[in-house]
Amino acid sequence: MAIGSAAVASPILIHLLSRRRFRRIRWAAMSFLLEAQKKNRRRVRIEQLILLALRCLALLLLAFVMMRPFLSAGALGALSATARSERIFLLDDSFSMAYVSPTSSAGGQSVFRRAAESLETIARLASEQNSDDTLTLITTSKPREPILALPSLSEANLRRLSDLLSVQSPTQSAGKLSDALAALAEMLRTGPPQANRIVYIISDFQRRDWLKDGKPVGPEASGFFAPLLGLEDQKGSLKFVLVDAAIDPVPANIALTNIRGLQPQSVAGVPTRFELTIANYSERTLQSVELSLRVGDRTLPSLTIPTLSGGQIAREPIEVTFPDEGSTFVEAKLIGGVGASDGVALDNVRTCPVEVVSAIKAIVVDGEPSGDPYRDEVYLLRTALRPDGRAASGIELDVLDEQELEAADLNSYAVVMLANVGRLRESVVRNLEEFVRAGGGLVIMAGSQVDISSYNEALFLNGAGLLPMRLVDIVESTPSARPVTIHDWDVAHPVMRSFVDELAAVLRQVHVASFIRVADEPAATSNPKEPSESATGRAGPRVLARLNDPDQTPLIVEREFGRGKCLWVGTTADQDWNDWAASFSYLPMMLEMVQYVARPAQIAPQSVVGRSLICEIEPTTVRSDATLRTPGYPVEPEVALKAVVNEGGAQFRFDGTRQCGLYQFGLRTTRGESRRRLAAVNPDGSESDLSRTTQRELATVLGDLPFEYVGDTSRVVGDFAAARTEVWWPLLLAVIVLFMSEHALAWWFGTRG
């Protein structure tokens, strides 16, 4: 345009220079010309101005031709009085958008940064189409709180948008597409009417966000877009544009998706088993995947997974010994063998808070006490659970008789073991039911004093009581018969998982001379006052081990009751009916039983980013006010909390979990003592699977809603370019016409003299 403007001045300069005054010399022939000029001066001046204007206009139009001017659809629409458009951008800011290709593609640019650039490009192109359009920007993390609302797409507003996007980054939370679309539907329904509304959804289109149970569900079948049905016919037209900002067609990622304790209580000085879950969401097989482990302030030796196949989810057991009781944590971190297949760094670290107790408190009820240790029913059991010497079992044991059990406060114990107890009073049965229903563990071991009919009536209750199966009778093997041994067991169960290889052979050598036979299937409840199996929702009994007798009698059976567990052992704890106590398998079996059924310790608070963090407390011992320190402390101040009391007890609740890491509750007891409880917030493990939704599946999800899928932002630029109507060729035609007209007029004017 500048060059064209300068060129326009050239005919004017030539015109002005041609009017310069020269030295006049009068001669006779010139007098006739001067006389003729006086007569035609006005006409000649007009003709010169006409030619000058044609020459200037021709050069100006030639400059416009070089600019390639166009008329956009918005400009054409403005000429026809079409209303402006409302453009709403829904930007996915879940932590999967932080994906950076492990390869060299995209030059280290994250998916989120590419999405932000696509958004800015679309907004700028839209401003060229119609700068009066409005723009609203919302994110999936906070869809009800628009982060920007522009009344127009002016240059100043576009700069505001660019400045905002330059400082935006993905959150640490998982995507919530259903919440975002519900908020979007509410915004469209309650907002001012617009003739044209365009919703741009810019995302990486993870399968977990767009599919239900792995299948696409259309809006007509209550899918994610169901709240938006009907809006396309209200308040003007509605169109969706799905902008795919993904970098790699098959994203690769490896993640730590879970850490969980395998035992209900962690005891100081005793190994506690944990399980790490590592997922390889890539097509490559990884070698020597290394994990660093940390317990509180201590660093443990690293763990190496030799091979992790593509698509494999590995579960690695670890053992951790906590030196002291109290609140601590276990942290695992991926550090080796992941670089070429890891696109997201946030899910490489995971933390598990742990409440460590000094010991598991257990009661052993001695059904046949004796002054002779080897005739006492529980002497060998007590020795196995609480051995003398330096080795610590982590179990604090109290031995009671049947009368003392009735007066005992079971709430302070984690396990109750009944060893050859004959009959139980109704009050004791009621206390045991409340104890197990609240989460406690009960182990019932058989013996000659067990009253079978009383047990069935008080504990089995026709399938609704504590006892897993109905007792039938006592079976005694004869000396001439084949020895009865423990033949088969469930190695997948936590109690039996240790009995493999050498220890399995030792367990099979245990001889069981006598046992109580049980009905392999419990009878259906016939008491209308007792809830049925299906009504209570409890799982049926699970057989952990069987004998090799002709009936394959269950020896160890588990039954869930409320929040707790009950184990039935069909033989004695001493050597009256077996030689188990002389076997190397006796001690680990008894320890495993106690650790498995024990009442869970106070649950350490943990959650995922974006969800509430809840700390359960006992209101009789802990005050109702507390403080919370986030991972950002001390930059972020402490948060004051008030306990919420409900039917289940009291709890502190914190809803602002925006960061992964350790949180710390500062509690005070009713005695005025300070107490610290650690909590952990981790990334949502399901967000680590970056598998993408196909275009066909997206079409199913949107159903009949009008939408356009854009897999490349350059296509958007092309679409906007296609919407332009270029006018350079008629201008070039006009330039040619002007030059020809100028030449024709100049010749005509010249011939007229």
Helices and strands as residue ranges (DSSP letters): H 2-17, H 28-67, E 70-71, H 73-79, E 85-91, G 95-98, G 105-108, H 111-129, E 134-139, E 148-150, H 155-167, H 177-190, E 196-203, H 207-210, G 219-221, G 226-228, G 231-233, E 237-244, E 253-261, E 266-267, E 271-281, E 286-295, E 298-308, E 313-321, E 326-336, G 339-341, G 346-348, E 349-357, E 360-366, H 379-385, E 395-400, H 402-407, G 410-412, E 415-419, H 426-437, E 441-445, H 452-455, I 456-460, G 461-463, E 471-476, E 486-489, H 502-508, E 514-518, H 533-536, E 542-547, E 554-561, E 564-569, G 580-582, H 586-597, E 606-608, E 613-617, E 625-629, E 639-642, E 644-646, E 649-654, E 661-668, E 674-682, G 685-688, H 695-702, E 707-710, H 713-722, E 725-726, H 728-751
